[in-house]
């Protein structure tokens, strides 16, 4: 291991600027990101479908009220 600093530009002595999209240039990371994106969409669709079924079974919007009121605080607590 060396104690040399990382690459810098000669003119400014600052590290080179890297795009936020640079990690997507790696095929494995790109596939992982895409798989996670599709998984999240499926999770959101399942949640909406579950609430929709509850509303159709009970014919009362109050069934969805606990999900709406407790969903955000529970998510923040879980994080």
N, C-alpha and C positions, 0 to 999 in steps of 0.2 A: 504494500500500500504506500502510495506517495502522498505527500502533503501539498501537492500542486493544486492550484485552483482549476476549475473547469475551463472550458474554452471561452475566450472573450474576443470581442472585436478589437482590432489593433487601434482604431481611431479613438474610440471612447473609453476603452477599458471595461465596458459593461458587457454582461453576458448577452449572447445573441437572442433576439426576440423569437419566441416560438409561438406558433399559432395554437389556438385552443382546439383546433381540429386535427392537430398533429397525431394524437394517439390513434385516430381512426385510420391512419395509414397502415397500421399493422393488422393483417387479416384476422388473426386470432382475437384480438381485442374488438375489432369491428363485428365479428360474428357474436361474441359474447354480449356486446352492447345491443345488437339487434335482437338477440334472443331475450334479453331482459326487457327490452321495450315491448316486444310482442307479449311477453308474460304479464307485464303490468297492464296492458290494454285488456287482456283476458280477465285479470283479477277485477278490474273496474267494471267490466261488463257483467261478471258474475254477481258482484255486489248490487248493481242496479237491477239485475234480473231477480235477485232474491227479494229486494224491497218491492218490486213490481208484483211478484207472486203473492207476497203478504198482503198488499193492498187489494188484489183481486179476490183473495180468499176471505178477507174480513170486511171488505167494503167500508173501511173506516181509515181516514188519513192519520188518525191517532196512533195506528200501529207503527208508522214510520217515525213518529215523533221521538222515541227514545234513541233511534239510530242517528237522527239529526242532532239531537241535543248532546248525546254522550260520545258520538263518533270523534269529534275534534279533540275534546279533552282526553279521551282515552288514547288517541294517537299521540298526542303530545306527551302524555305520561309514559307511554311505551317507549318513546324515543329517549 
